[in-house]
């Protein structure tokens, strides 16, 4: 379990955060949540580009 969490905790947390913020943004029109969602999506897309 320790090795598994050490392998990629950041990508796992990022995926969870993105999912959480997306669900939160669906239930509210909070501009802060929408802005955070866009920032997470942008960071995720740039990270994938760096990997590939």
N, C-alpha and C positions, 0 to 999 in steps of 0.2 A: 504493500500500500504506500509506503514512504517513497519507494522508487517510482511508482506510477505517478504520484503527485509531483515528484521532482522532475519528471520527464517533460511535461508541458503544462504547468499550472497557469501560465499566462494566457495561452490560447484558450484553455478551458474556461478561465474566468472571463475572457473577452467574449466568448460565445454566449456565456450565461448572461453577462451584462447586456449584450446586444438584444438577447431574447427578452430580458426583463424590461429594458427601456422601451422596446417596441410594443410590448403588451401594455406598459404604462401609458405610452403615448396614444394608444388606441382608446383608452378610457378617459383621457383628459386632453384638453387643448392647451396644456401648459407649454408655452414657447421654450422654456428652459429644457424640458424633457425632449422636445422635438429637436432642439439644437444639439443636445447631448447625443441623441440617436444619430443625427447626421454626422457628428464628429466621430462617433464610434464606427459608423459604416465607412467613413473616409479612411480612418486609420486601418481598418481591417482590409480594405481594398489595396492600400499602399503596401501593407505588410505582405499580402499574397503576391504582389508584383515583385517585391524584393526576393521572396522565396523562389519564384519561378524566373 
